[in-house]
Amino acid sequence: QVQLVESGGGLVQAGGSLTLSCAASKNIFSFDSVGWYRQALGKQRELVATFTNSHISRGIDYADSVKGRFAISIDNAKNTAFLQMNSLNPEDTAVYYCTARQWGNTYWGQGTQVTVSS
């Protein structure tokens, strides 16, 4: 059973930074993709960033709302994905979820709350 454990959320002032971590229970490069989604209160879950490493395609994608401010990275030795978030604003407030896909299966972490105060 694949497990993804997020950490690093918290309360930060507008303009500040946070780094989220997602520790996987297996070789993180074995996944076709690893990514981050977020869900604000009363809104649908939305894609934030993905790192794709499948036999079909490779690359990194970001939601337009976070381009230039967020960066996804992978530490293969630690089986961990990171989401560096800079220039945070109150609209970034949400529960952030790590996700990984492999062989048609999608795995989710438990989520970590990020709150940005104005």
Secondary structure by P-SEA (a helix, b strand, c coil): cbbbbbcbbbbbcccbbbbbbbbbccccccccccbbbbbcccccccccbbbbbccccccccccccccccbbbbbcccccbbbbbbcccccccccbbbbbbbcccbbbbccbbbbbbcc
